[in-house]
Amino acid sequence: MSLKVLVEKKDIKKIKEDAILVPLNPDFSVKKYFLKLIGKDFLKNIDKKENKVFVMRNPRDFLNYKYIICACMQDTLNIKDTEEDFREVIYEVLKKADEFKINSLVIPLIKVLSLSPHAVAKIMAQEVFRYMRKEEKNLKKIIFALDKERIYQIFKKNISGYINYISKKITQGPFLTVDGIVRYKGGIVMVERKNPPFGWALPGGFVDWGESVEEAVIREVKEETNLDFVNIRQFKVYSQPQRDPRFHTVSVVFVGKGEGVLKASSDAKNVKVFKFNNLPQVIAFDHKKIIEDYLKKNDKA
């Protein structure tokens, strides 16, 4: 499901959506600048809890929202602690929206003592983008509503600009991959590819979201060869833009030992052990160069 992120110059009183974020002080009082917008009567409806973020069903007389997501914001002069707390709170707000099956959320200006409006907007953009990467999410729309021109322009640049830039970078690459030089029974394990680019290749593949390169190479070797990749060490990084004819990839190559029974999986057409002096003729990507570089390092063949 796609998530629409909008930055609009609007008064929160003139918007009608599922929920609105109301920032609170650590003592659960409403921040002064925000209280002017919503009125003092709102205070009596606040349900004080231990959690930093909680959801209230909206009193009938409060604006046009079904839910109010209250979030306690830490205000200190320690910029690092404040940033960490702010990130945690914003991401928790988005998770709470999922929990209550909220489809649309309005976020007004949030002032944080030791963070500039530029920093606040950038952190929000980063946490929203992190949320966008989730496979399962309920929110369909987030609206940043700012009624002052200067603040609107700051948020427009730092939120819309950041999300568009990162989305473009992810679409274009470079993409992070891993490859394994798997020593096994006196040779090196290579996989015959089912799909183009055709040829024999080192076992490997793309790093998944939330995965380290070490975890990725162990997983890929297992998936493609059925072997456990053990005693691994990082060998070299290969990043030449034309190394993969499909798109720009950057590969972290690992060296290690294969243990278990060698067997081609559904990801490979064939799998085989080759001696270093008798490699296959057709080798995909830049894997021939990787093997040659490996041999130049005086590793025992």
Buried (B, 14 or more C-beta within 10 A) or exposed (E): EEBEBBBBBBEBEEBEBBBBBBBBEEEBEBBEEBBEBBEEEBEEBBEEEEEBBBBBEBEEEBBEBBBBBBBBBBBEEEBEEBBEBBBBBBBBBBBBBBEBEBEBBBBBBBBBEBBEBEBBBBBBBBBBBEBBEBEEBBBBBBBBBBBEEEBBBBBBBBBBBBBEEBEEEEEEBBBBBBBBBBBBEEBBBBBBBEEEEEBBBBBBBBBEEEBEBBEBBBBBBBBBBBBBBEEBEEBBEBEEEEBBEEEBBBBBBBBBEBEEEBEBEEBBEEBBBBEBEEBBEEBBBBBBEBBEBBBEEEEEE
